[in-house]
Amino acid sequence: MKKWFAFTAIFLSSYMVFLLASTPLALVINNVKLPKNIVLQGISGSIWHGEITKVIINNNEIEQVKTAVSFWSLFSLPPNVQVTFGDAMSSGPEGQLSLTLSSEQLTLTDVEIFMSANDIAKQLPLPIPLSAQGNVELFLSELVITTGAQLSCSKAEGELLWSRAGVVALEQNIKLGKFTTEISCNQGKLLAKVSPKNNLGLSFDGVLTLATQKVSGNGYLKPGAKFPPQLRSTLSFIGRPDNQGRYQLRF
């Protein structure tokens, strides 16, 4: 009798794993209510190993998204999903991350994302037209988002780097040096704090309210000895400096 129960348990377990492995990813995603600003195209494969040709978020495209569910995470719950996207030959960001989703929170770990600095510059309210050079690198050891009545950031540790930064503006190639940004959470919002140790003398706090997807920011530009001389003529477009020689930036 014990052997019969054992064989039955093994059979049922194997059958459940088979069903899980063969369930189409499209079937699962089609039953999930996504935000209006997210569009998925070309869903194929199973939830075990899936692929999405293109993800569009607020007109930003992420190509060749591949997912793989960790088998061992099914025993500990919640399941863990390894995600990779993009490559050197396609447009848009490239990277990888580990995703764990429960009924209460979304956890991202070991996040590495690389994208064109100019793709980011196109979305910012800049005082003069310009194109940015180089790539921006995002590294997050952990990002925890609470998924209750509304989305909120409960934990974030990481940094955003723009090395060998530069822009092409006023028909000139301008070198800006290096920018380092600390990523954290503040009162449920995702905070990006730019270190003032850069050639522009830029200190800035960018804030993303997850619940409303609203982006805001506030900071200062304080030209110093390393400030690019080609940009001094553009300072008048920003406004007047305060008594400390700082130009306020806000959006």
C-alpha positions in Angstrom: 0.0 0.0 0.0 2.8 2.4 0.9 4.5 1.7 -2.5 1.2 2.4 -4.3 0.9 5.8 -2.6 4.6 6.5 -3.4 4.2 5.7 -7.1 1.0 7.7 -7.2 2.7 10.7 -5.6 5.6 10.5 -8.0 3.2 10.2 -11.0 1.1 13.2 -9.9 4.2 15.3 -9.2 5.7 14.5 -12.6 2.4 15.2 -14.3 2.1 18.6 -12.5 5.7 19.5 -13.5 4.8 18.5 -17.1 1.7 20.7 -17.2 3.7 23.6 -15.7 6.5 23.2 -18.2 4.2 23.0 -21.2 1.8 25.8 -20.3 2.2 28.5 -23.0 3.6 31.8 -21.7 1.0 33.7 -23.8 -1.8 32.0 -22.0 -0.5 33.2 -18.6 0.3 36.7 -19.8 -3.1 37.2 -21.5 -4.8 36.5 -18.1 -2.7 39.2 -16.4 -4.0 42.8 -16.4 -1.0 45.0 -17.5 -0.8 48.8 -17.1 -2.0 50.7 -20.1 1.5 52.0 -20.9 2.9 48.5 -21.3 2.4 46.6 -24.6 3.8 43.1 -25.3 4.4 41.8 -28.8 5.4 38.3 -30.1 4.9 36.1 -27.0 6.1 32.5 -27.5 7.4 29.5 -25.6 6.3 28.2 -22.2 6.4 29.7 -18.7 9.4 27.4 -18.3 11.4 29.1 -21.1 9.6 32.0 -22.8 10.4 34.8 -25.2 8.8 38.1 -25.9 9.8 39.8 -29.2 9.2 43.3 -28.0 8.1 45.1 -24.8 6.9 48.7 -25.3 6.8 50.9 -22.1 5.8 54.6 -22.7 7.0 54.3 -26.3 10.4 52.9 -25.2 11.1 49.5 -26.8 12.9 46.5 -25.2 13.6 43.8 -27.7 14.3 40.0 -27.4 13.1 39.5 -23.8 13.8 35.9 -22.6 12.6 34.3 -19.4 13.5 31.2 -17.6 11.9 29.9 -14.4 14.2 28.4 -11.8 13.1 24.8 -11.1 14.3 24.8 -7.5 12.5 28.0 -6.7 9.2 26.2 -7.2 9.8 24.2 -4.1 10.6 27.2 -1.9 8.1 29.7 -3.4 7.6 32.3 -4.7 9.1 31.3 -8.0 12.2 33.0 -9.3 12.5 34.1 -13.0 15.8 34.9 -14.8 15.3 37.6 -17.4 17.6 38.7 -20.2 16.8 41.2 -22.9 18.4 43.0 -25.9 21.8 42.4 -27.5 24.6 44.4 -29.1 23.0 44.2 -32.5 19.5 45.5 -31.5 18.3 48.9 -30.5 17.1 49.7 -27.0 18.5 48.6 -23.7 20.4 45.4 -23.0 20.7 43.6 -19.7 19.7 40.9 -17.2 18.0 40.5 -13.9 16.5 38.1 -11.4 12.8 38.5 -10.7 10.8 37.2 -7.8 7.1 37.9 -7.7 4.7 37.2 -4.8 1.2 38.4 -4.0 2.6 41.3 -1.9 5.8 42.5 -3.6 8.0 42.4 -6.6 11.8 41.9 -6.0 14.5 42.5 -8.5 18.1 41.4 -7.8 21.4 41.3 -9.6 20.1 43.9 -12.1 22.5 45.0 -14.9 21.1 47.3 -17.6 23.1 49.1 -20.4 21.5 51.6 -22.6 22.3 54.6 -24.9 22.7 57.9 -23.1 21.0 59.6 -26.0 17.8 57.4 -25.6 17.5 58.9 -22.1 18.3 62.5 -23.2 15.5 62.4 -25.7 13.0 62.1 -22.8 14.3 64.9 -20.7 13.2 68.6 -20.8 16.5 70.1 -21.8 17.1 73.8 -22.3 18.9 73.4 -25.6 18.8 70.7 -28.3 21.6 68.2 -28.0 22.5 64.5 -28.4 24.2 62.6 -25.7 27.2 60.3 -26.2 28.2 57.0 -24.5 26.2 54.5 -22.6 24.5 54.5 -19.2 25.0 51.5 -16.9 22.5 50.6 -14.1 23.5 48.2 -11.4 21.0 47.2 -8.7 21.8 44.7 -6.0 18.2 44.8 -4.9 14.9 46.6 -5.7 11.8 45.7 -3.8 8.4 47.1 -4.9 5.3 46.7 -2.8 2.3 45.7 -5.0 -0.6 46.4 -2.7 -3.3 49.0 -3.3 -0.7 51.0 -5.1 2.9 50.5 -6.2 5.6 51.8 -3.8 9.3 51.4 -3.4 10.3 49.8 -0.1 14.0 49.1 -0.8 16.5 50.0 -3.4 20.3 49.7 -3.5 22.3 50.5 -6.6 23.9 53.1 -8.8 23.7 54.6 -12.2 26.9 55.3 -14.1 27.6 57.5 -17.1 31.3 57.2 -17.8 33.1 59.2 -20.5 30.0 61.3 -20.7 29.7 63.8 -23.6 27.2 65.7 -25.7 27.0 67.3 -29.1 25.5 70.7 -28.8 25.8 74.0 -30.6 27.7 72.1 -33.3 30.5 71.2 -30.8 31.6 68.0 -29.2 31.7 68.6 -25.4 33.3 66.2 -22.9 31.5 66.1 -19.5 33.6 63.5 -17.6 31.8 61.0 -15.3 28.5 61.0 -13.6 27.5 58.8 -10.7 24.0 58.5 -9.4 22.9 56.7 -6.2 19.6 54.7 -6.4 17.5 54.5 -3.2 13.9 54.7 -1.9 12.4 57.7 -0.1 8.8 57.6 1.2 7.7 54.9 -1.2 9.3 56.7 -4.2 12.3 55.7 -6.2 15.1 58.3 -5.8 18.1 58.9 -8.1 20.6 61.2 -6.5 23.4 62.6 -8.8 26.7 63.1 -7.1 28.0 66.7 -7.6 31.5 65.4 -8.4 31.2 66.1 -12.1 32.5 68.7 -14.6 29.2 70.5 -14.7 28.9 70.9 -11.0 25.5 69.3 -11.2 23.7 68.0 -8.1 20.2 66.7 -8.8 17.6 64.5 -7.2 15.2 62.7 -9.6 12.1 61.1 -8.2 9.8 58.5 -9.7 6.4 58.0 -8.1 5.6 54.4 -9.0 1.9 54.7 -8.3 1.3 57.4 -10.9 4.5 56.9 -13.1 5.2 60.6 -12.5 8.8 61.8 -12.8 10.0 64.9 -11.1 13.4 66.4 -10.2 15.1 69.2 -8.5 18.7 70.3 -8.3 21.4 72.9 -9.1 24.1 73.6 -11.7 27.1 75.3 -10.2 29.7 76.1 -12.8 33.3 75.6 -11.6 36.8 75.4 -13.0 36.0 72.3 -15.0 32.8 73.6 -16.4 32.9 73.2 -20.3 33.6 76.7 -21.7 31.4 75.9 -24.7 28.3 75.7 -22.5 28.8 79.0 -20.6 26.8 80.9 -23.2 23.9 78.6 -22.7 23.5 79.3 -18.9 21.2 82.2 -19.7 18.6 79.8 -21.0 18.4 78.2 -17.6 17.8 81.4 -15.7 19.7 83.6 -13.2 22.1 82.2 -10.6 21.4 82.6 -6.9 23.7 84.3 -4.4 25.8 81.1 -4.3 26.3 81.0 -8.1 23.9 78.1 -8.6 21.4 77.7 -11.4 18.3 75.9 -10.3 17.0 73.0 -12.3 13.5 71.7 -11.9 10.9 69.7 -13.8 
